[in-house]
Amino acid sequence: MSVTVEQKGITIGRVTEFEHHDWNDLVDRSPQASVFHYRESLAVQADHANARVHPLVGYKGQEPVGVFPVFETRKGGMTMAFSPAPGLWVTYAGPALLNHRKLKRRKRERRNKRFVQGCLDWIDQRLNPKFTLVRPGPDYRDVRPFEWADFDIDVRHTYSVDLTPGEDDVLMSFSSDARNNIRTEGDYRIYEGGPDEIEAIVSQVRARHDEQDESYGVTSAFVTDLYERLPEGAVRPYACEIDGEVAGGMIGLEFGDTVYRWQGGAKHDHDLPVNDLVDWAIMTDAMDRGVENYDLVGANEERLCGYKAKFGPELRSYYSMENGSRVTNALSSVYKKIR
């Protein structure tokens, strides 16, 4: 069986089949990629999801067209394909295009279609999965090639705060209660930590899920592996310390012009508005670094939207695409839950 697939001038294969570019260089060059596309992140996801990763890349000649990491898993005797890896509450992965913005509409759409179809052909020929689920980030907009390939398309939502106006204007766009909470005075310290803070934050979120009898697939070992293996500054665990103990916190992820509000924000018993203070600290530090957006990661859970909406965010959509039988669709139910 061929190790690459041809789709009308575009060659698709694992990145190891080509000698043109380093994978992380391609990820850095795509405006649609995320921190979860990095080689190190793919390896950590594969380890903790008990999966095999296939970092697919497409070339037109020697020009890179896109990247598309795919995770192969087996469950109940069936092969399944995911992007991102299943069960880890990873937000986005899927296809990310390169060198497409320079193209006019017709050529851009044609290239996207051929790249996606080539990747799906590779997946079918090499993996023959009974179920496939793909969830790219909000910047990957044209998902019609998946629809034309008989995928079911589910529209999902997230919030994004524009940080470019600067600290004063961003703060004034918040609701009055958010502004008042951020201006609260008290005896607390907010700081960016490391593995100890990751352990505390993840433990708090897990305890909250246990109280609500809900599953939670994130472990401190998984997040710590990301923290230690990704480039410095990609994983940022923020903690709020009160009386010498971590009262709450948030694990942010940073890539390009965006920082992502990934894990944390558990309900607490303190009088101080811990979560508001942590969110604001992440935003102000990000503004100092020139980061332009704060993705609040999810606007799908009704009971959580009220908190996130008070930061004056823009509502953005992204897509979850799946292809499989009724049985395998049921097996994927936990994976699909992103708040």
C-alpha positions as CSV (number, residue, x, y, z in Angstrom):
1,M,0.0,0.0,0.0
2,S,1.3,3.5,-0.9
3,V,2.4,5.6,2.0
4,T,1.1,8.8,0.3
5,V,-2.1,9.7,-1.4
6,E,-2.5,11.9,-4.5
7,Q,-5.5,14.2,-4.8
8,K,-5.4,16.2,-8.1
9,G,-1.9,17.6,-7.7
10,I,-1.7,17.5,-3.9
11,T,0.3,14.8,-2.2
12,I,-0.8,13.7,1.3
13,G,1.3,11.7,3.8
14,R,2.8,11.6,7.2
15,V,5.3,14.4,7.7
16,T,8.2,11.8,7.9
17,E,7.6,11.0,4.2
18,F,8.7,14.4,3.2
19,E,12.0,16.3,3.7
20,H,10.8,19.8,2.9
21,H,9.9,21.3,6.3
22,D,9.9,20.7,10.0
23,W,6.4,20.0,11.4
24,N,6.5,22.7,14.0
25,D,7.6,25.2,11.4
26,L,4.5,24.4,9.4
27,V,2.3,24.7,12.5
28,D,3.8,28.1,13.3
29,R,3.1,29.3,9.8
30,S,-0.6,28.4,9.7
31,P,-3.1,31.0,11.0
32,Q,-5.5,28.1,11.7
33,A,-3.3,26.0,13.9
34,S,-3.2,25.9,17.7
35,V,-0.9,24.9,20.5
36,F,-2.4,21.4,20.3
37,H,-0.9,21.0,16.8
38,Y,2.7,21.2,18.0
39,R,4.7,17.9,17.6
40,E,5.3,17.8,21.4
41,S,1.6,18.2,22.1
42,L,0.7,15.5,19.6
43,A,3.0,13.1,21.4
44,V,1.6,13.9,24.8
45,Q,-1.9,13.5,23.6
46,A,-1.1,10.1,22.0
47,D,0.5,8.9,25.2
48,H,-2.4,9.9,27.5
49,A,-5.1,8.8,25.0
50,N,-3.4,5.4,24.3
51,A,-3.5,6.4,20.6
52,R,-1.2,6.5,17.6
53,V,-0.7,9.9,16.0
54,H,-0.4,10.4,12.3
55,P,0.8,13.9,11.5
56,L,-0.5,14.4,8.0
57,V,0.8,17.1,5.7
58,G,-0.2,18.1,2.2
59,Y,2.1,19.4,-0.5
60,K,1.6,20.9,-4.0
61,G,5.0,20.3,-5.4
62,Q,7.2,21.5,-2.6
63,E,4.7,24.1,-1.4
64,P,3.0,23.1,1.9
65,V,-0.8,23.2,1.7
66,G,-1.9,22.2,5.2
67,V,-1.4,20.0,8.3
68,F,-3.9,17.6,9.7
69,P,-2.9,15.5,12.8
70,V,-5.0,12.3,13.2
71,F,-5.1,10.0,16.2
72,E,-5.9,6.3,15.7
73,T,-7.5,4.4,18.6
74,R,-9.1,1.0,19.0
75,K,-12.1,0.3,21.1
76,G,-14.4,-2.7,21.2
77,G,-12.4,-4.2,18.3
78,M,-13.1,-1.1,16.1
79,T,-10.6,1.4,14.8
80,M,-11.6,5.1,15.3
81,A,-9.9,8.3,14.1
82,F,-9.9,11.6,16.1
83,S,-8.5,15.1,15.8
84,P,-7.8,16.2,18.5
85,A,-7.2,13.1,20.6
86,P,-10.2,11.7,22.5
87,G,-11.1,12.0,26.1
88,L,-8.6,14.7,27.1
89,W,-10.8,17.8,26.8
90,V,-8.5,19.1,24.1
91,T,-10.3,21.9,22.4
92,Y,-9.2,22.1,18.8
93,A,-7.0,20.3,16.2
94,G,-8.1,19.1,12.8
95,P,-6.9,20.6,9.5
96,A,-5.0,23.9,9.4
97,L,-4.2,25.4,6.0
98,L,-1.0,27.2,4.8
99,N,-0.4,29.6,1.9
100,H,-4.1,29.9,1.2
101,R,-4.8,33.6,1.9
102,K,-2.9,34.7,-1.1
103,L,-5.3,32.7,-3.4
104,K,-8.5,34.0,-4.9
105,R,-11.8,32.5,-3.7
106,R,-12.1,29.8,-6.4
107,K,-8.5,28.5,-6.0
108,R,-8.6,28.7,-2.2
109,E,-11.8,26.7,-2.0
110,R,-10.5,24.1,-4.5
111,R,-7.2,23.7,-2.6
112,N,-9.0,23.3,0.7
113,K,-11.4,20.7,-0.9
114,R,-8.5,18.7,-2.4
115,F,-6.4,18.8,0.8
116,V,-9.3,17.6,3.0
117,Q,-10.4,14.9,0.6
118,G,-6.8,13.7,0.2
119,C,-6.4,13.5,4.0
120,L,-9.8,11.6,4.3
121,D,-8.6,9.3,1.5
122,W,-5.4,8.6,3.4
123,I,-7.4,7.9,6.6
124,D,-9.7,5.5,4.8
125,Q,-7.0,3.7,3.0
126,R,-4.5,3.4,5.9
127,L,-6.8,3.2,9.0
128,N,-10.2,2.2,7.7
129,P,-11.9,3.7,10.8
130,K,-15.5,2.8,11.8
131,F,-15.8,6.3,13.2
132,T,-14.1,9.6,12.6
133,L,-14.5,12.9,14.5
134,V,-12.7,16.1,13.6
135,R,-12.9,19.5,15.5
136,P,-10.8,22.4,14.1
137,G,-10.6,25.8,15.6
138,P,-12.7,28.8,14.9
139,D,-10.3,30.1,12.3
140,Y,-10.9,27.1,10.0
141,R,-14.2,28.3,8.4
142,D,-14.9,26.3,5.3
143,V,-15.9,22.8,6.4
144,R,-18.0,22.0,3.3
145,P,-15.5,19.4,2.1
146,F,-16.4,17.3,5.2
147,E,-20.1,17.8,4.5
148,W,-19.6,16.7,0.9
149,A,-17.8,13.6,2.3
150,D,-21.0,12.7,4.2
151,F,-19.8,13.9,7.6
152,D,-22.5,15.2,10.1
153,I,-21.7,18.8,11.0
154,D,-22.4,20.2,14.5
155,V,-22.1,23.9,15.0
156,R,-20.4,24.8,18.3
157,H,-19.6,28.1,20.0
158,T,-17.0,29.9,22.0
159,Y,-16.4,33.4,23.3
160,S,-13.3,35.6,22.4
161,V,-12.3,38.8,24.1
162,D,-10.5,41.4,21.9
163,L,-7.5,42.5,23.9
164,T,-6.2,45.0,21.3
165,P,-8.0,48.2,22.6
166,G,-5.8,48.2,25.8
167,E,-6.4,47.6,29.5
168,D,-8.7,50.6,30.2
169,D,-11.0,50.1,27.2
170,V,-11.2,46.3,27.6
171,L,-12.1,46.7,31.3
172,M,-14.9,49.2,30.4
173,S,-16.4,46.7,28.0
174,F,-17.1,44.3,30.9
175,S,-20.3,44.2,32.9
176,S,-20.5,46.4,36.0
177,D,-20.2,43.4,38.4
178,A,-17.1,42.1,36.6
179,R,-15.5,45.5,36.9
180,N,-16.4,45.7,40.5
181,N,-15.0,42.2,41.2
182,I,-11.7,43.0,39.4
183,R,-11.3,46.2,41.5
184,T,-11.8,44.2,44.8
185,E,-9.1,44.8,47.3
186,G,-8.0,42.0,49.6
187,D,-5.2,39.9,50.9
188,Y,-4.4,37.6,48.0
189,R,-1.7,37.0,45.4
190,I,-2.1,36.0,41.8
191,Y,0.9,34.5,40.1
192,E,2.0,32.2,37.2
193,G,3.2,28.9,38.6
194,G,4.3,25.5,37.5
195,P,3.5,21.8,38.2
196,D,2.4,22.3,41.8
197,E,-0.2,24.9,40.6
198,I,-1.3,22.5,37.8
199,E,-1.9,19.8,40.4
200,A,-3.9,22.1,42.6
201,I,-6.0,23.5,39.7
202,V,-6.8,20.2,38.1
203,S,-7.6,18.6,41.5
204,Q,-10.1,21.4,42.2
205,V,-11.8,21.0,38.8
206,R,-12.0,17.2,39.2
207,A,-13.5,17.6,42.7
208,R,-16.1,19.9,41.3
209,H,-17.0,17.4,38.6
210,D,-17.2,14.6,41.2
211,E,-19.7,16.7,43.2
212,Q,-21.9,17.0,40.1
213,D,-21.4,13.3,39.2
214,E,-19.8,14.3,35.9
215,S,-16.8,12.7,34.1
216,Y,-13.5,14.7,33.7
217,G,-10.8,13.4,31.5
218,V,-8.0,15.8,32.3
219,T,-5.2,14.7,34.7
220,S,-2.4,16.7,36.3
221,A,0.1,14.3,34.7
222,F,-1.3,15.1,31.2
223,V,-1.2,18.9,31.8
224,T,2.3,18.7,33.4
225,D,3.6,16.8,30.4
226,L,2.3,19.5,28.1
227,Y,3.9,22.2,30.4
228,E,7.3,20.5,30.4
229,R,7.5,19.5,26.7
230,L,5.9,22.4,24.9
231,P,7.8,25.6,24.2
232,E,8.2,27.9,27.3
233,G,5.2,30.1,27.8
234,A,2.8,27.8,25.8
235,V,1.2,26.5,29.1
236,R,0.6,29.1,31.7
237,P,-0.9,28.0,35.1
238,Y,-2.2,31.0,37.0
239,A,-3.0,30.6,40.7
240,C,-4.7,32.8,43.3
241,E,-3.2,32.3,46.7
242,I,-5.1,33.2,49.9
243,D,-3.6,32.5,53.3
244,G,-0.8,30.5,51.8
245,E,-3.1,28.1,49.9
246,V,-4.2,28.0,46.2
247,A,-7.8,29.1,46.3
248,G,-8.4,28.8,42.6
249,G,-6.7,29.2,39.2
250,M,-6.7,28.8,35.5
251,I,-4.4,26.9,33.1
252,G,-4.0,29.1,30.0
253,L,-2.6,28.0,26.7
254,E,-0.8,30.5,24.4
255,F,-0.3,30.2,20.7
256,G,0.3,33.1,18.2
257,D,-2.0,36.0,18.9
258,T,-4.3,34.1,21.3
259,V,-4.3,32.8,24.9
260,Y,-6.9,30.2,25.7
261,R,-8.8,29.8,29.0
262,W,-8.4,26.0,29.1
263,Q,-8.9,24.4,32.5
264,G,-9.7,25.8,35.9
265,G,-12.2,28.3,37.3
266,A,-13.7,25.8,39.8
267,K,-16.4,27.0,42.2
268,H,-14.9,28.0,45.5
269,D,-15.9,29.0,49.1
270,H,-13.9,32.2,49.4
271,D,-15.4,35.7,49.7
272,L,-13.0,37.1,47.1
273,P,-14.0,36.9,43.4
274,V,-11.1,34.5,42.7
275,N,-12.1,33.6,39.1
276,D,-12.6,37.2,38.0
277,L,-9.3,38.2,39.4
278,V,-7.5,35.3,37.8
279,D,-9.1,35.9,34.4
280,W,-8.2,39.6,34.5
281,A,-4.6,38.8,35.5
282,I,-4.3,36.5,32.5
283,M,-5.7,39.2,30.2
284,T,-3.6,42.0,31.4
285,D,-0.4,39.9,31.3
286,A,-1.3,38.8,27.8
287,M,-1.9,42.5,26.7
288,D,1.6,43.3,28.0
289,R,3.0,40.5,25.7
290,G,1.1,41.8,22.7
291,V,-1.4,39.0,22.6
292,E,-4.6,40.0,20.8
293,N,-7.3,37.6,21.9
294,Y,-8.5,35.7,25.0
295,D,-10.5,32.6,23.9
296,L,-12.8,31.7,26.8
297,V,-13.0,28.1,25.3
298,G,-16.6,27.2,25.0
299,A,-20.0,28.9,25.0
300,N,-22.0,25.8,24.8
301,E,-23.0,25.1,28.4
302,E,-25.9,27.4,29.3
303,R,-25.1,27.6,33.0
304,L,-21.6,28.7,32.3
305,C,-22.3,31.3,29.6
306,G,-23.4,34.0,32.1
307,Y,-20.0,34.2,33.7
308,K,-18.1,34.3,30.5
309,A,-20.4,36.7,28.7
310,K,-19.8,39.4,31.3
311,F,-16.3,40.0,29.8
312,G,-17.9,41.5,26.7
313,P,-16.7,38.8,24.3
314,E,-17.5,38.2,20.7
315,L,-19.5,35.0,20.1
316,R,-17.6,32.8,17.6
317,S,-18.5,29.5,16.0
318,Y,-16.5,26.4,15.2
319,Y,-17.5,22.9,14.0
320,S,-17.4,19.3,15.2
321,M,-17.6,16.8,12.3
322,E,-18.3,13.1,12.6
323,N,-18.7,10.1,10.3
324,G,-19.7,6.7,11.6
325,S,-22.4,4.3,12.6
326,R,-25.0,4.7,15.3
327,V,-23.0,2.5,17.6
328,T,-19.7,4.3,17.2
329,N,-21.5,7.6,17.4
330,A,-22.7,6.6,20.9
331,L,-19.1,5.6,21.9
332,S,-17.9,9.1,21.1
333,S,-20.4,10.9,23.4
334,V,-17.9,11.8,26.1
335,Y,-15.3,13.1,23.6
336,K,-17.8,15.6,22.1
337,K,-18.4,17.5,25.3
338,I,-16.5,20.8,25.2
339,R,-17.9,23.6,27.4
